[in-house]
């Protein structure tokens, strides 16, 4: 075996373990009875430990050095594969076992405490544990920064979105923070002058919602031979590219929320399903990072499936499946419901205009927590101040304030920015897709997503991790990630539309 | 860490991998879309290889020798644990990696070919592959025999049922083979003089069958906080003791078959659920072997739930759930349907009187295949001859003859005898349980299985692998495994009843 082949076999084993972990996580959230949780945690911890042991294999860097010499300079896939192997090795190897263990313990303890403290809005109960989590994250960031040759915060960003750096995030978020508040005022003023959208009256039986969801995921191109749709407490996409598991949650009072979750997760699923089959068990064949992944879900949810064309296709089907009648079922009204903008407290309920402001707040605060300029005890106050300044309202309590998201309490710092970068990339990609194939909107109006998905396959999904996020965006949209397409999109939809 | 503690931590890791494998197998049979099969096979192969590497750890025998000195002589659980660790190590370590690989390849190829050849009744298509499978099994048996110090066939038996030896099986099967054919004639003559049972007319909607199944597994004591019931092509019990996954298959024309499968699998599940919690992740805490496992399913299916008492409890409930009316729903008729005996071709459809004859045939033939006295090409003829001699009828084709069971085609030799040994153990255990607690039958008549399950917990489930199968039976029933209780049971039920 050549060095390259040896590496491939090592990473094929990792892919087997990763796939098993992914199915076990899916099962935990969808199928597992409560009493199985403790044993499942042991299974997951066992596989995660084995995975880590395989990944920190000390022979990998030397094999990679040899493999680079073996592989033809024009063999872009194999070269990218070695690069991604080394990236994974560096991230795993940077953190010594004691720190991995310390992080795992701190994050689990804090996340568990958060689950019960959140509903009581009891920040004081969780603050000491969050302080530990932040302290560990600072240590991890510092040690990874050394290994990767970047700043500590960038080392965290890099683990969610390879090569993403905060200098770029700063520039983009500064632009949005100066543009959005004024824009928001104008949108709210305009929507205030128009009739409010009225949610069609329910109830919407789960069976009927499920039937509509099935029809839509088929239309979007979700391949049921390679995936399934179930329900879980929080919608997510799991499984492996050959067997993608998406979930939603049904609310009998509001079919739109569940439907949009299905469409969002289908966007993620189509990315996974479209990854190149020949590279499925290798690092180069994986999805590129959280920014591009979120761009694929938001492109479907916010662009393709809130368009007038799509509503024209959806409305009669929803009407039929729920036996809906009357003016609330008109596409014009549904569009108003869909595109309602408001100053809200909760990120996951936010519309696409205010969403980036929620993210910018979190980005600013997590950077301050990690550079030590913000203490955990001061987080609730800083949150309220930031919400007031950016979104224009402040939460009455911490439950709907700094305790609303699981991320920090589970140790995830550097993740939040990718939501908004994903929204920007989605706007760029959808605009480029329509420019390349002007039939896309009218096809969507007939429930035919094939032209859109085919463009995404060629320009995003099929590239996998052969190129960087920026290279993929430049090749597909002719520019690096930026705010222009997003601003044009929300201006057209919320002011000119 | 002491040597004993080191061993415990090694086997805890194995338990984590085993649990993951079990959930992945369950998912393959119940949830996985077809297109996920290839990737799933890779995941399973990866975990199986990692499992094997962990188990053949060369430090285990020396650690075990030290551990035996460390552990108190009266500490029966820990001593049993070391014994079972060594047993697992010996089985795994006996077979060199090349042979493991050869076996895996031969078995997979043959099983796959069997799946398509069976429906065409095309034995010729699968014979060369089965010849390979037998050749590999002979090699494995020989090499294991050396390691375990027993005969080759006994080495195979031992992997399904620790300490079981063919000398004992020979004795028991000779007894049954001489008793059953004459007994069968008498039962058929008696049933011929009585009115035939008539299956209540369907259809039986799946939803209603599912509702009845849910009610019954609750009555039997299946703990839903630690398990779930789904459907699959073949009923099975999977998962782990903290999260037991049972399945059934629904036939809208016949609710009894599905119901009996549910009860059978619940018997298996109760065994798993009743294993001692403190020993769940250690070899001593596992179920004892296939004989005792099958005894638990058959005790529920054949003894507890074909009793007159149970039918008195079941009939009105089944009536209500299916809206059944008329004489076919009377317990007397249902009992005749339940207890119908006939000379059939198919093992899995056989009643409890003829079932052992099907097993004896397979036992004789697999021993002959493995000692070389029967060639694979001569199997179909030997099968027809054996069926004629033992059961009294011969199959018109190989589909319903020597191709009906997956076992040999997947490389399982030494498994079949445990079905009938399980039936014998079930008869002994149920008789002993009723003797110890005479309220058991009347409680079952009220749908109260607690007295029965409580006796099984104390005498079988809770013992796990601390004792051998024979020790467990002697302690619980005052005698080693034998045919007397079974003969008494079928005589009382089919001739005197």
Interface residues (C-beta under 8 A of the other chain):
Chain A: X12 X13 X15 X16 X17 X19 X20 X23 X24 X27 X31 X32 X33 X34 X35 X36 X38 X39 X40 X42 X43 X45 X46 X47 X49 X50 X223 X224 X225 X226 X227 X228 X239 X240 X241 X242 X243 X280 X281
Chain B: X12 X13 X15 X16 X17 X19 X20 X23 X24 X27 X31 X32 X33 X34 X35 X36 X38 X39 X40 X42 X43 X45 X46 X47 X49 X50 X223 X224 X225 X226 X227 X228 X239 X240 X241 X242 X243 X280 X281
